[in-house]
């Protein structure tokens, strides 16, 4: 799919690092102009922008926003169109992730986890719909295999991702035929950035649950995103598991 996205414009939330950065690099390599959203990862965002622009002048830009602030979401779309002239695809990748065991759930955790994983994708997709209709574009939501098979002690995260799965299917029905809406449900791609996931025994247990007996790489998700944007014109309302077969063993 080399240059399969030539002259297309893609907005990627949480695009500065980890899986988001891999998505930006992959889509950029396919010819897309990329608007990289970030909230606090300033250094990573600037470094990624410099890297992409060095490869192709004027092909990447940054937009900073707190996705928990719904009024700010329309500004991401406006800024993207002002810089690049159009919007062809939205990738809702940004996500908060941490445990919320029953008995320890707070309203703040609910607002954060549901806000980033469900509310922001809903309102950002709504804000982007007008521009995406003009280009017959698409939306790709980064869901999670735990939307359907709950992860223990992560009640609110599971609920939020379950809602995102339902949102993906619902928006596909609401926004068609002009806009396609799909999702990707990653399994273990990168270990989370907190101490709870540093236990090697626990990690090996998760790896053993996969059919392929290994974790994935960020580019595995990025390739699936590229496919859904560039090479799947008759696919909508679907959520593809990219998990090494873990979901069939859970």
C-alpha positions as CSV (number, residue, x, y, z in Angstrom):
1,X,0.0,0.0,0.0
2,X,2.9,2.3,-0.7
3,X,1.7,5.9,-1.1
4,X,-1.8,4.6,-0.7
5,X,-2.8,7.8,1.2
6,X,-1.2,10.3,-1.1
7,X,-2.5,13.8,-0.4
8,X,-4.9,12.6,2.3
9,X,-5.1,14.3,5.6
10,X,-5.4,12.4,8.9
11,X,-5.9,13.6,12.5
12,X,-4.5,11.3,15.1
13,X,-5.3,11.8,18.8
14,X,-2.6,10.9,21.2
15,X,-0.2,10.7,18.3
16,X,3.0,11.8,20.0
17,X,4.3,8.5,21.3
18,X,3.8,4.8,21.7
19,X,1.2,3.3,19.4
20,X,-0.1,6.8,18.3
21,X,3.4,7.7,17.0
22,X,3.6,4.4,15.1
23,X,0.3,5.2,13.5
24,X,1.5,8.7,12.5
25,X,4.7,7.3,11.0
26,X,2.9,4.6,9.0
27,X,0.3,6.9,7.6
28,X,2.8,9.5,6.8
29,X,5.0,6.9,5.0
30,X,1.9,6.1,2.9
31,X,1.7,9.7,1.7
32,X,-0.7,11.3,4.2
33,X,-0.4,14.7,5.8
34,X,-0.7,14.1,9.5
35,X,-2.1,16.4,12.3
36,X,-0.6,15.0,15.5
37,X,-2.7,15.7,18.6
38,X,-1.1,15.7,22.0
39,X,-1.9,16.9,25.5
40,X,1.3,16.8,27.7
41,X,3.9,15.0,25.6
42,X,5.4,18.2,24.2
43,X,8.9,17.0,23.6
44,X,7.8,13.8,21.9
45,X,5.3,15.7,19.8
46,X,7.9,18.2,18.6
47,X,10.4,15.5,17.9
48,X,7.9,13.5,15.8
49,X,6.8,16.6,13.9
50,X,10.5,17.5,13.1
51,X,11.1,13.9,12.0
52,X,8.1,13.8,9.6
53,X,8.7,17.3,8.2
54,X,12.3,16.4,7.5
55,X,11.1,13.6,5.3
56,X,8.4,15.7,3.5
57,X,8.1,19.5,4.0
58,X,4.8,20.7,5.3
59,X,3.5,17.2,5.8
60,X,2.9,17.3,9.6
61,X,1.7,19.7,12.2
62,X,0.8,19.7,15.9
63,X,-2.4,20.5,17.8
64,X,-2.5,20.6,21.6
65,X,-5.7,20.0,23.5
66,X,-7.2,18.4,26.6
67,X,-9.7,15.9,25.3
68,X,-11.6,16.0,28.6
69,X,-12.8,19.6,27.6
70,X,-15.5,18.9,25.1
71,X,-15.7,22.5,23.8
72,X,-12.0,22.2,22.7
73,X,-12.7,19.2,20.4
74,X,-14.1,21.1,17.5
75,X,-10.9,23.2,17.5
76,X,-8.9,20.1,16.5
77,X,-10.9,19.8,13.3
78,X,-10.8,23.5,12.6
79,X,-7.0,23.6,13.0
80,X,-6.5,20.6,10.8
81,X,-8.6,22.1,8.0
82,X,-6.9,25.5,8.4
83,X,-3.5,23.9,8.0
84,X,-4.1,21.2,5.4
85,X,-7.4,22.3,3.7
86,X,-9.4,19.2,4.3
87,X,-9.9,16.1,6.6
88,X,-10.0,12.6,5.2
89,X,-9.6,10.4,8.3
90,X,-9.8,10.7,12.1
91,X,-8.0,8.2,14.3
92,X,-9.3,8.2,17.9
93,X,-6.3,6.7,19.6
94,X,-5.8,8.8,22.8
95,X,-6.6,6.8,25.9
96,X,-6.2,6.8,29.7
97,X,-5.5,3.4,31.3
98,X,-5.2,2.4,34.9
99,X,-6.9,0.1,37.4
100,X,-10.2,0.9,39.2
101,X,-11.1,-2.0,41.4
102,X,-14.6,-2.1,42.9
103,X,-14.6,-0.3,46.2
104,X,-11.9,2.1,45.0
105,X,-13.6,3.7,42.0
106,X,-13.8,7.5,42.2
107,X,-15.8,10.0,40.2
108,X,-12.5,11.5,39.0
109,X,-11.4,8.2,37.6
110,X,-14.8,7.8,35.9
111,X,-14.6,11.2,34.3
112,X,-11.0,10.6,33.1
113,X,-11.4,7.1,31.8
114,X,-14.8,7.5,30.2
115,X,-13.9,11.0,29.1
116,X,-10.8,10.0,27.1
117,X,-11.9,6.6,25.9
118,X,-15.6,7.3,25.0
119,X,-16.8,10.8,25.4
120,X,-14.0,12.4,23.4
121,X,-14.2,10.0,20.5
122,X,-18.0,10.6,20.3
123,X,-17.8,14.4,20.3
124,X,-14.7,14.6,18.2
125,X,-16.3,12.3,15.6
126,X,-19.4,14.5,15.7
127,X,-17.3,17.6,15.2
128,X,-15.4,16.0,12.3
129,X,-18.4,14.6,10.5
130,X,-19.1,17.6,8.3
131,X,-15.5,17.7,6.9
132,X,-15.4,13.9,6.5
133,X,-18.6,13.9,4.5
134,X,-17.0,16.3,2.0
135,X,-14.1,13.8,1.4
136,X,-16.1,10.6,1.9
137,X,-13.6,9.9,4.7
138,X,-13.5,7.5,7.6
139,X,-13.0,7.2,11.3
140,X,-10.9,4.5,13.0
141,X,-11.4,4.0,16.8
142,X,-8.7,2.2,18.8
143,X,-10.8,0.0,21.0
144,X,-9.4,-3.0,23.1
145,X,-10.0,-6.7,23.3
146,X,-11.1,-6.0,26.9
147,X,-14.2,-4.3,25.6
148,X,-15.6,-7.7,25.2
149,X,-13.5,-9.8,27.7
150,X,-13.1,-7.6,30.8
151,X,-9.7,-7.1,32.4
152,X,-9.9,-7.7,36.2
153,X,-9.7,-4.6,38.4
154,X,-10.2,-2.3,35.4
155,X,-14.0,-1.9,35.7
156,X,-14.2,1.7,34.4
157,X,-11.7,1.2,31.6
158,X,-13.6,-1.9,30.5
159,X,-16.9,0.0,30.5
160,X,-15.4,2.9,28.5
161,X,-13.9,0.6,25.8
162,X,-17.1,-1.4,25.7
163,X,-18.9,1.9,25.0
164,X,-16.4,2.7,22.3
165,X,-17.1,-0.6,20.6
166,X,-20.8,0.2,20.6
167,X,-20.1,3.7,19.4
168,X,-18.1,2.4,16.5
169,X,-21.0,0.3,15.2
170,X,-23.6,3.0,15.9
171,X,-21.7,5.7,14.1
172,X,-21.1,3.4,11.1
173,X,-24.9,3.3,10.8
174,X,-25.5,6.9,11.5
175,X,-22.8,8.4,9.3
176,X,-23.0,6.1,6.3
177,X,-23.0,6.1,3.4
178,X,-20.5,9.0,3.2
179,X,-18.4,8.1,6.2
180,X,-17.0,4.7,7.1
181,X,-16.4,3.9,10.8
182,X,-14.4,1.0,12.1
183,X,-12.3,0.0,15.1
184,X,-9.2,-1.9,16.0
185,X,-9.0,-3.9,19.2
186,X,-5.4,-4.4,20.2
187,X,-4.2,-7.1,22.5
188,X,-0.8,-6.7,24.3
189,X,1.3,-4.4,22.1
190,X,3.3,-2.4,24.6
191,X,3.4,-3.0,28.3
192,X,1.6,-0.2,30.2
193,X,3.8,2.4,31.8
194,X,3.2,1.6,35.5
195,X,4.8,-0.7,38.1
196,X,1.8,-3.1,38.2
197,X,2.8,-4.5,34.8
198,X,6.5,-5.1,35.6
199,X,6.0,-8.6,37.1
200,X,7.7,-11.0,34.6
201,X,5.6,-13.9,35.7
202,X,2.4,-12.0,35.0
203,X,3.7,-10.9,31.7
204,X,4.6,-14.4,30.7
205,X,1.1,-15.6,31.7
206,X,-0.4,-13.0,29.3
207,X,2.0,-14.0,26.5
208,X,1.1,-17.7,27.0
209,X,-2.6,-16.7,26.4
210,X,-1.8,-15.7,22.8
211,X,-1.9,-18.1,20.0
212,X,1.3,-16.6,18.6
213,X,3.1,-16.8,22.0
214,X,4.5,-13.2,21.8
215,X,3.3,-9.6,22.2
216,X,2.8,-7.4,19.2
217,X,4.4,-4.3,18.0
218,X,3.0,-0.8,17.6
219,X,3.4,-1.1,13.8
220,X,1.0,-4.1,13.9
221,X,-1.7,-1.6,14.9
222,X,-0.5,1.0,12.5
223,X,-0.7,-1.4,9.6
224,X,-4.3,-2.2,10.5
225,X,-5.2,1.5,10.6
226,X,-3.7,2.0,7.2
227,X,-5.7,-0.9,5.8
228,X,-9.0,0.4,7.2
229,X,-8.3,3.9,5.8
230,X,-6.7,3.1,2.5
231,X,-7.8,-0.4,1.4
232,X,-11.2,-1.2,2.8
233,X,-13.8,0.8,1.0
234,X,-16.5,-1.8,1.7
235,X,-15.8,-2.3,5.3
236,X,-17.7,-0.3,8.0
237,X,-19.0,-1.0,11.4
238,X,-16.3,-3.6,12.1
239,X,-13.8,-4.0,15.0
240,X,-10.7,-6.0,14.1
241,X,-8.8,-7.7,16.8
242,X,-5.0,-7.4,16.5
243,X,-4.0,-9.5,19.4
244,X,-1.9,-12.5,18.3
245,X,-4.9,-14.7,18.9
246,X,-5.2,-13.8,22.6
247,X,-9.0,-13.2,22.4
248,X,-9.6,-16.8,21.2
249,X,-7.9,-18.1,24.3
250,X,-9.5,-15.9,27.0
